[in-house]
Amino acid sequence: ADALLRTLRDELGGTAGAAAKLDTRTGAVEVLATDGDPELVTGWHEDEPASTGTARLGSGHLIVRRWGPFDAEHSRVELDDAASSAAAAIDATRVRDMERTLAVRLQRTLLALDVTTPGIVVAARYRAADEPLRVGGDWYDAIALPNGRVGVVAGDVVGHGVAAAVVMAQLRSALASAALQATTPCAALATLDRFVTRTPGAACSTVAYAVVDPTRCVVEYCLAGHPPPLLIEPDGSARLLDDGRRILLLTHQPSVAAESATAEFVHGSTLILYTDGLVERRDEPLDDGFNRLVRAATFHAALPTGALCDALVQTLAGDRDRTDDIAIVALRLVASTPTIHVDTFASAKDQFAPARDRLRTWLDRIGAPEATAADIVLATNEAWTNAAAHGNQWRSERLVRVEAGLSHGTVVVAVSDSGQWRPPVSVNTEEQRNRGHAIMATLADDVTTEPDDRGTTVTLRFSL
């Protein structure tokens, strides 16, 4: 306030019709030319949302305008009133900022994948609708089941924001519990239906639930008003799994009886579940979105699961304005095919040599040049050494997951761990970690590191 008054008095002198603006975040004062602007009045002016649709919470300007010669007392009264308005607005935005931080943290924790089943890799992505709070009701999950099976879920709660996220958390937990007891996917969704009748805000939610059995090489699935899963075959072709009988949308009425559908799911296949925000556009039929998804999945089929999810979201949603959330989860079995190599092993040094041999065999199979193959094996070995040591902390029950794919002339390798990277305990440990990163950066064309609440993924790219 004092800065604004000094500006009016000292810099503008006796000029009539002048104004000064104070940025409430930076404290910077700026003299404004009024030019008869009727909008430029004394008071609090909150900033407009950014072009991305995300408001800058608590960002605004305090403006005082002098209509005639400088009058300190009158300006002080006006400025006090404006400051009171600004204080109320800033307090409100601080509350919204706190709500957003808590909601985002809750959702990130809930949506972190923690699958430790050997022989399976899973990755997922979530993008909120273009709203300031950046949370919503879409969700995914991967559930370790008895006998080496894994359940995969994608669901959609009506609405956005904190209220939808709370309902999402309830349904996600309820289905995870039901999945452990149910004999089929549709039986699990029938149990969820009964839970919905006692959950305000859950009506008309949709869910897709699939169970992958690596031993039998089958996937059993059931849909509750949800878009069909996508299956990518080992040869890279893709198709929708829409043969199963769909039960009704989750409502406050019991669903009709339904039978789960079954499809072959051999090693080298990829299963993708997603929410409708990935395929729906208001100006076109839904089938166009499904066709676009199949084409994109076929084109990017050889990418590691995380990169595949990224590519599908970018291809189908891109940078266009979104009015719906997007959730996507991809699962793949351990395999070695002409286009992909998937491996999981315990965080133990005696596992590294066999893993290097398996990777080198696949690289020879795809015709990688000798020098390039040697670089890929060395860089990948450094990545999984870091994963075992710093992420998994040499705990043998924590798996290292390795995915490699030949995608349009580029070998893309992703190495993931199942823990949090711990701080170095000695100078030698820090030097070893830095040396590993330096080796990877030297040998690969591109290196990215992506940490989350349940592990870290390092992705390496090599041009053949």
C-alpha positions as CSV (number, residue, x, y, z in Angstrom):
1,A,0.0,0.0,0.0
2,D,2.8,2.4,0.9
3,A,4.5,1.6,-2.4
4,L,1.4,2.4,-4.3
5,L,0.9,5.7,-2.5
6,R,4.5,6.7,-3.0
7,T,4.2,6.0,-6.7
8,L,1.1,8.2,-6.9
9,R,2.7,11.0,-5.0
10,D,6.3,11.0,-6.2
11,E,6.2,9.6,-9.8
12,L,2.9,11.0,-11.0
13,G,3.0,14.3,-9.2
14,G,-0.1,16.4,-9.9
15,T,-1.2,14.5,-13.0
16,A,-4.9,13.8,-13.0
17,G,-6.4,10.5,-14.1
18,A,-3.3,8.3,-13.2
19,A,-3.1,4.8,-11.7
20,A,-0.6,2.5,-10.2
21,K,-0.7,-1.3,-10.0
22,L,0.9,-3.6,-7.3
23,D,1.6,-7.3,-8.2
24,T,0.5,-9.2,-5.1
25,R,3.0,-12.0,-5.7
26,T,6.2,-10.0,-6.6
27,G,5.5,-6.7,-4.9
28,A,6.4,-4.9,-8.1
29,V,4.7,-1.5,-8.7
30,E,3.9,-0.4,-12.2
31,V,2.5,3.0,-13.4
32,L,-0.5,2.5,-15.8
33,A,-1.8,4.8,-18.5
34,T,-5.6,5.1,-17.8
35,D,-6.6,6.3,-21.3
36,G,-10.2,6.6,-20.0
37,D,-10.3,2.8,-19.4
38,P,-13.5,2.2,-17.3
39,E,-12.2,-1.2,-16.2
40,L,-9.2,0.4,-14.5
41,V,-10.7,1.2,-11.1
42,T,-9.3,1.0,-7.6
43,G,-9.6,-2.5,-6.2
44,W,-8.5,-6.1,-6.3
45,H,-8.1,-7.6,-9.8
46,E,-7.5,-11.3,-10.0
47,D,-5.4,-12.6,-12.9
48,E,-7.2,-14.4,-15.7
49,P,-6.4,-18.2,-16.0
50,A,-3.5,-19.1,-18.2
51,S,-4.1,-20.3,-21.7
52,T,-3.6,-23.9,-20.6
53,G,-6.7,-23.6,-18.5
54,T,-4.8,-23.6,-15.2
55,A,-5.3,-20.6,-13.0
56,R,-2.4,-19.1,-11.2
57,L,-3.8,-19.4,-7.7
58,G,-3.4,-16.3,-5.6
59,S,-2.1,-14.2,-8.5
60,G,-3.6,-10.8,-9.0
61,H,-3.1,-7.1,-8.8
62,L,-4.1,-4.3,-6.4
63,I,-4.8,-1.1,-8.3
64,V,-5.4,2.4,-7.1
65,R,-6.5,5.1,-9.5
66,R,-6.4,8.9,-8.9
67,W,-9.2,10.7,-10.7
68,G,-7.9,14.2,-9.8
69,P,-4.9,15.8,-8.0
70,F,-3.1,13.7,-5.4
71,D,-5.0,13.4,-2.1
72,A,-3.1,11.1,0.3
73,E,-5.9,10.7,2.8
74,H,-8.6,9.9,0.2
75,S,-6.2,7.5,-1.6
76,R,-5.4,5.8,1.7
77,V,-9.1,5.1,2.4
78,E,-9.6,3.8,-1.1
79,L,-6.5,1.6,-0.9
80,D,-7.5,0.2,2.5
81,D,-10.8,-0.9,1.0
82,A,-9.0,-2.4,-2.0
83,A,-6.5,-4.2,0.3
84,S,-9.3,-5.8,2.3
85,S,-10.8,-7.2,-0.9
86,A,-7.4,-8.4,-2.0
87,A,-6.8,-10.1,1.4
88,A,-10.0,-12.0,1.2
89,A,-9.3,-13.1,-2.4
90,I,-5.8,-14.2,-1.6
91,D,-7.0,-16.1,1.5
92,A,-9.5,-17.9,-0.6
93,T,-6.9,-18.8,-3.3
94,R,-4.6,-20.1,-0.6
95,V,-7.3,-22.4,0.6
96,R,-7.9,-23.6,-2.9
97,D,-4.1,-24.1,-3.3
98,M,-4.0,-26.2,-0.2
99,E,-7.0,-28.3,-1.3
100,R,-5.4,-28.8,-4.7
101,T,-2.1,-29.9,-3.1
102,L,-3.8,-32.4,-0.8
103,A,-6.0,-33.8,-3.6
104,V,-3.2,-34.2,-6.1
105,R,-1.1,-35.9,-3.4
106,L,-3.9,-38.3,-2.5
107,Q,-4.6,-39.2,-6.1
108,R,-1.0,-39.7,-6.9
109,T,-0.6,-42.1,-4.0
110,L,-3.8,-44.0,-4.8
111,L,-2.9,-44.4,-8.5
112,A,0.7,-45.5,-7.9
113,L,1.1,-49.1,-9.2
114,D,2.7,-51.7,-7.0
115,V,2.8,-55.0,-8.8
116,T,5.5,-57.4,-7.7
117,T,4.2,-60.5,-9.6
118,P,7.2,-62.0,-11.6
119,G,6.8,-62.3,-15.3
120,I,4.5,-59.3,-15.7
121,V,5.2,-55.6,-16.4
122,V,2.5,-52.9,-15.9
123,A,2.6,-49.2,-16.6
124,A,-0.1,-46.5,-16.4
125,R,-0.7,-42.8,-17.0
126,Y,-3.3,-40.3,-15.8
127,R,-4.2,-36.9,-17.2
128,A,-6.8,-34.7,-15.6
129,A,-9.3,-32.5,-17.5
130,D,-8.3,-28.9,-18.1
131,E,-9.4,-27.6,-14.7
132,P,-7.4,-25.8,-12.0
133,L,-7.7,-28.6,-9.4
134,R,-6.2,-31.2,-11.7
135,V,-7.8,-34.2,-10.1
136,G,-10.8,-36.2,-11.1
137,G,-12.7,-39.5,-10.9
138,D,-10.9,-41.7,-13.5
139,W,-8.7,-44.4,-12.1
140,Y,-6.7,-47.5,-12.8
141,D,-5.3,-50.4,-10.8
142,A,-3.3,-53.6,-11.0
143,I,-4.1,-56.2,-8.4
144,A,-1.8,-59.2,-7.6
145,L,-4.1,-62.3,-7.3
146,P,-3.4,-65.9,-6.2
147,N,-1.6,-68.3,-8.5
148,G,0.4,-65.7,-10.4
149,R,-2.7,-64.0,-11.9
150,V,-3.0,-60.2,-12.1
151,G,-6.2,-58.1,-12.2
152,V,-6.2,-54.9,-14.2
153,V,-8.8,-52.1,-13.8
154,A,-9.9,-48.9,-15.5
155,G,-12.8,-47.0,-14.1
156,D,-14.6,-43.7,-14.4
157,V,-16.6,-41.8,-11.8
158,V,-19.0,-39.1,-13.1
159,G,-17.7,-35.6,-12.5
160,H,-14.3,-33.9,-11.7
161,G,-12.5,-32.4,-8.8
162,V,-12.2,-33.5,-5.2
163,A,-15.7,-35.0,-4.8
164,A,-15.1,-37.3,-7.8
165,A,-11.7,-38.3,-6.5
166,V,-13.1,-39.3,-3.1
167,V,-15.7,-41.5,-4.8
168,M,-13.0,-42.9,-7.0
169,A,-10.9,-43.9,-4.0
170,Q,-13.8,-45.7,-2.4
171,L,-14.6,-47.7,-5.6
172,R,-11.0,-48.5,-6.2
173,S,-10.5,-49.9,-2.7
174,A,-13.8,-51.8,-2.9
175,L,-13.0,-53.5,-6.2
176,A,-9.5,-54.4,-5.1
177,S,-11.0,-56.2,-2.1
178,A,-13.8,-57.8,-4.2
179,A,-11.2,-59.1,-6.7
180,L,-9.4,-61.1,-4.1
181,Q,-12.6,-63.0,-3.3
182,A,-14.4,-63.3,-6.6
183,T,-14.0,-66.3,-8.9
184,T,-14.6,-64.2,-12.1
185,P,-14.3,-60.6,-13.2
186,C,-18.1,-60.2,-13.5
187,A,-18.5,-61.6,-10.0
188,A,-16.2,-58.9,-8.7
189,L,-18.2,-56.2,-10.5
190,A,-21.4,-57.6,-9.1
191,T,-20.0,-57.2,-5.6
192,L,-19.0,-53.7,-6.5
193,D,-22.5,-53.0,-7.7
194,R,-23.8,-53.8,-4.2
195,F,-21.2,-51.4,-2.7
196,V,-22.3,-48.6,-5.0
197,T,-25.8,-48.7,-3.6
198,R,-24.3,-47.4,-0.3
199,T,-21.9,-44.9,-1.8
200,P,-23.2,-41.4,-2.6
201,G,-22.0,-40.0,-5.9
202,A,-21.0,-43.4,-7.3
203,A,-24.1,-43.9,-9.5
204,C,-23.5,-44.3,-13.2
205,S,-19.8,-45.0,-12.8
206,T,-18.2,-47.3,-15.3
207,V,-15.6,-50.0,-14.9
208,A,-13.6,-52.5,-17.0
209,Y,-12.0,-55.3,-15.1
210,A,-9.7,-58.0,-16.6
211,V,-7.8,-60.9,-15.1
212,V,-4.6,-62.1,-16.8
213,D,-3.5,-65.7,-16.2
214,P,0.0,-66.2,-17.5
215,T,0.0,-69.9,-16.9
216,R,-3.1,-70.5,-19.0
217,C,-2.3,-67.6,-21.4
218,V,-5.8,-66.2,-21.2
219,V,-7.4,-62.9,-20.2
220,E,-10.9,-63.0,-18.7
221,Y,-12.7,-59.7,-18.6
222,C,-16.0,-58.0,-17.8
223,L,-17.3,-54.5,-18.6
224,A,-19.7,-52.3,-16.7
225,G,-20.8,-49.7,-19.3
226,H,-17.1,-49.1,-20.0
227,P,-15.1,-48.9,-23.3
228,P,-13.7,-52.3,-24.4
229,P,-10.1,-53.3,-23.6
230,L,-7.5,-53.2,-26.4
231,L,-5.4,-56.3,-27.2
232,I,-2.2,-56.0,-29.1
233,E,-1.0,-59.3,-30.5
234,P,2.6,-60.4,-30.6
235,D,2.7,-59.6,-34.4
236,G,1.8,-55.9,-33.6
237,S,-1.8,-56.1,-34.7
238,A,-4.5,-54.6,-32.4
239,R,-8.1,-55.3,-31.8
240,L,-10.8,-54.4,-29.3
241,L,-12.1,-57.0,-26.9
242,D,-15.8,-56.3,-27.3
243,D,-17.2,-59.8,-27.5
244,G,-18.0,-60.0,-23.8
245,R,-21.5,-59.4,-22.5
246,R,-21.6,-56.0,-20.8
247,I,-23.4,-55.6,-17.5
248,L,-25.4,-52.4,-16.9
249,L,-23.8,-49.2,-15.8
250,L,-23.2,-49.2,-12.1
251,T,-26.5,-47.7,-10.7
252,H,-28.5,-48.0,-7.6
253,Q,-30.3,-51.0,-9.1
254,P,-28.8,-54.5,-9.3
255,S,-27.1,-55.4,-12.5
256,V,-28.4,-58.2,-14.6
257,A,-26.4,-61.4,-14.5
258,A,-23.5,-61.5,-16.8
259,E,-20.8,-63.9,-17.9
260,S,-17.1,-62.9,-18.2
261,A,-15.6,-63.1,-21.7
262,T,-12.3,-64.8,-22.4
263,A,-9.6,-64.2,-25.0
264,E,-6.2,-65.8,-25.7
265,F,-3.4,-63.8,-24.2
266,V,-0.1,-65.3,-25.2
267,H,3.4,-64.2,-24.2
268,G,4.3,-61.1,-26.2
269,S,0.7,-59.7,-26.1
270,T,-0.2,-56.4,-24.5
271,L,-3.5,-55.6,-22.8
272,I,-4.6,-51.9,-22.5
273,L,-7.5,-50.6,-20.5
274,Y,-8.5,-46.9,-20.6
275,T,-11.3,-44.5,-19.9
276,D,-13.5,-42.8,-22.4
277,G,-11.6,-39.5,-22.3
278,L,-8.9,-41.1,-24.5
279,V,-11.3,-41.9,-27.4
280,E,-14.3,-39.6,-27.1
281,R,-14.6,-36.3,-29.1
282,R,-17.8,-34.3,-29.1
283,D,-17.8,-33.6,-32.8
284,E,-17.5,-37.2,-34.0
285,P,-18.9,-40.7,-33.6
286,L,-17.3,-42.9,-30.8
287,D,-16.3,-45.5,-33.4
288,D,-14.0,-43.0,-35.0
289,G,-12.2,-42.7,-31.6
290,F,-11.9,-46.5,-31.3
291,N,-10.5,-46.8,-34.9
292,R,-8.0,-44.1,-34.1
293,L,-6.9,-46.0,-31.0
294,V,-6.4,-49.2,-32.9
295,R,-4.3,-47.5,-35.6
296,A,-2.2,-45.7,-33.0
297,A,-1.7,-48.9,-30.9
298,T,-0.6,-50.8,-34.1
299,F,1.9,-48.1,-34.9
300,H,3.4,-47.9,-31.4
301,A,3.0,-51.6,-30.5
302,A,6.7,-52.3,-29.9
303,L,7.3,-49.5,-27.4
304,P,7.7,-50.4,-23.7
305,T,4.4,-50.2,-21.8
306,G,5.1,-46.7,-20.2
307,A,6.2,-45.2,-23.5
308,L,3.3,-46.9,-25.2
309,C,0.8,-45.2,-22.8
310,D,2.5,-41.9,-23.4
311,A,2.3,-42.3,-27.2
312,L,-1.3,-43.2,-27.2
313,V,-2.3,-40.3,-24.9
314,Q,-0.3,-37.9,-27.1
315,T,-1.6,-39.3,-30.4
316,L,-5.2,-39.4,-29.4
317,A,-5.5,-36.4,-27.0
318,G,-2.4,-34.3,-27.8
319,D,-2.5,-30.7,-26.7
320,R,-6.2,-30.1,-27.4
321,D,-8.4,-28.8,-24.7
322,R,-9.8,-31.7,-22.6
323,T,-13.1,-31.7,-20.9
324,D,-12.7,-35.3,-19.5
325,D,-10.0,-37.1,-17.6
326,I,-7.9,-39.8,-19.2
327,A,-6.6,-42.9,-17.4
328,I,-4.8,-45.7,-19.2
329,V,-3.0,-48.9,-18.0
330,A,-1.0,-51.4,-20.1
331,L,0.1,-54.9,-19.1
332,R,2.5,-57.2,-20.9
333,L,3.9,-60.7,-20.1
334,V,7.6,-61.7,-20.2
335,A,8.4,-62.6,-23.7
336,S,11.0,-62.3,-26.5
337,T,9.5,-61.8,-30.0
338,P,10.8,-60.3,-33.2
339,T,9.8,-56.8,-32.0
340,I,9.8,-56.8,-28.1
341,H,11.9,-58.3,-25.2
342,V,10.4,-58.3,-21.7
343,D,12.2,-59.6,-18.7
344,T,11.9,-59.5,-14.9
345,F,14.4,-60.7,-12.3
346,A,15.3,-60.3,-8.7
347,S,17.6,-57.6,-7.4
348,A,20.6,-59.8,-7.1
349,K,24.0,-59.6,-8.8
350,D,23.9,-63.3,-9.9
351,Q,20.8,-62.4,-12.0
352,F,22.7,-59.9,-14.2
353,A,24.7,-62.2,-16.4
354,P,21.7,-64.4,-17.5
355,A,19.7,-61.2,-18.1
356,R,22.5,-59.8,-20.3
357,D,22.6,-63.0,-22.2
358,R,18.8,-62.9,-22.8
359,L,19.0,-59.3,-24.0
360,R,21.9,-59.9,-26.3
361,T,20.2,-62.9,-27.8
362,W,17.2,-60.8,-28.6
363,L,19.4,-58.0,-30.1
364,D,21.0,-60.6,-32.4
365,R,17.6,-61.8,-33.3
366,I,16.5,-58.4,-34.5
367,G,19.7,-57.8,-36.4
368,A,21.3,-55.1,-34.3
369,P,24.8,-54.3,-35.4
370,E,27.5,-55.7,-33.2
371,A,28.8,-52.4,-31.9
372,T,25.3,-51.0,-31.2
373,A,24.2,-54.3,-29.5
374,A,27.2,-54.0,-27.2
375,D,26.4,-50.4,-26.3
376,I,22.7,-51.3,-25.6
377,V,23.7,-54.2,-23.3
378,L,26.3,-52.1,-21.4
379,A,24.0,-49.1,-20.9
380,T,21.1,-51.3,-19.9
381,N,23.3,-53.2,-17.5
382,E,24.2,-49.9,-15.8
383,A,20.5,-49.0,-15.7
384,W,19.4,-52.1,-13.9
385,T,22.4,-52.0,-11.6
386,N,21.2,-48.6,-10.4
387,A,17.7,-49.9,-10.2
388,A,18.7,-52.9,-8.0
389,A,21.1,-50.9,-5.8
390,H,19.5,-47.5,-5.4
391,G,15.8,-48.2,-6.0
392,N,15.3,-51.8,-4.8
393,Q,18.2,-51.5,-2.3
394,W,19.4,-55.0,-3.2
395,R,16.2,-56.5,-1.7
396,S,15.7,-59.7,-3.7
397,E,11.9,-59.7,-3.4
398,R,11.9,-56.4,-5.3
399,L,12.0,-57.0,-9.1
400,V,13.9,-55.3,-11.8
401,R,11.8,-55.0,-14.9
402,V,13.3,-54.6,-18.4
403,E,11.4,-53.9,-21.6
404,A,13.0,-53.4,-25.0
405,G,11.3,-52.8,-28.3
406,L,12.3,-52.2,-31.9
407,S,10.1,-49.3,-33.0
408,H,10.6,-47.9,-36.5
409,G,14.4,-48.2,-36.5
410,T,14.9,-47.3,-32.9
411,V,15.5,-49.7,-29.9
412,V,13.7,-48.3,-26.9
413,V,14.7,-49.8,-23.5
414,A,12.9,-49.2,-20.2
415,V,14.3,-50.3,-16.9
416,S,12.1,-50.0,-13.8
417,D,12.5,-50.6,-10.1
418,S,10.0,-51.0,-7.3
419,G,11.3,-48.6,-4.6
420,Q,12.5,-45.2,-3.8
421,W,16.0,-44.1,-4.7
422,R,17.8,-43.6,-1.4
423,P,20.5,-41.0,-0.8
424,P,24.0,-42.2,-1.2
425,V,25.6,-43.6,2.0
426,S,29.1,-42.9,0.9
427,V,31.2,-41.0,-1.6
428,N,32.0,-44.2,-3.5
429,T,28.2,-45.0,-3.8
430,E,27.5,-41.5,-5.2
431,E,30.5,-41.9,-7.6
432,Q,29.2,-45.2,-8.8
433,R,25.7,-43.8,-9.4
434,N,27.1,-40.8,-11.3
435,R,29.4,-43.1,-13.4
436,G,26.4,-45.2,-14.4
437,H,24.4,-42.2,-15.5
438,A,27.5,-40.9,-17.5
439,I,27.9,-44.3,-19.2
440,M,24.2,-44.4,-20.2
441,A,24.3,-40.8,-21.4
442,T,27.4,-41.5,-23.5
443,L,26.1,-44.7,-25.2
444,A,22.4,-43.9,-25.7
445,D,20.9,-41.3,-28.1
446,D,18.5,-40.2,-25.3
447,V,18.1,-41.0,-21.6
448,T,15.1,-40.0,-19.5
449,T,14.4,-40.8,-15.8
450,E,10.9,-40.8,-14.5
451,P,10.4,-41.3,-10.7
452,D,7.0,-41.8,-9.0
453,D,5.8,-42.9,-5.6
454,R,6.3,-46.6,-6.3
455,G,9.5,-46.7,-8.3
456,T,11.7,-45.2,-11.0
457,T,11.8,-45.9,-14.8
458,V,14.9,-45.1,-16.9
459,T,14.2,-45.1,-20.7
460,L,17.1,-45.4,-23.2
461,R,16.8,-44.9,-27.0
462,F,19.3,-46.2,-29.6
463,S,19.1,-45.7,-33.3
464,L,20.0,-48.7,-35.4
